[in-house]
């Protein structure tokens, strides 16, 4: 009996997730900056962007100061897997 209840809960959760994701896509509620939990989008794009920003910040510092170093680049990561 417990196995059936767990299966029904999982099925219900999957159906609700599909409905909500479909609605959010059609309504334009998912911004272009959203990479996590979106089918078809992975984290390689944001990693490339972050690496480019870090390189650009370092290049700007060298150009402005005339020496080695790096300007400050603040980054925030949110990991909701443990939430």
TAQUIHU-V628383 format. One record per backbone hydrogen bond with DSSP energy under -0.5 kcal/mol. CO is the residue of the C=O (numbers start at 1). NH is the residue of the N-H. Records with the same first field share a line. If there is no record, write none. Layout:
# TAQUIHU-V628383
CO->NH ; NH
This chain:
# TAQUIHU-V628383
1->5
2->6
3->7
4->8
5->9
6->10
7->11
8->12
9->13
10->14
11->15
12->16
13->17
14->18
15->19
16->20
17->21
18->22
19->23
20->24
21->25
22->26
23->27
24->28 ; 29 ; 30
25->28
29->31
31->34
33->35
35->38
38->41
43->47
44->48
45->49
46->50
47->51
48->52
49->53
50->54
51->55
52->56
53->57
54->58
55->59
56->60
57->61 ; 71
58->62
59->63
60->64
61->65
62->66
77->79
78->80
80->83
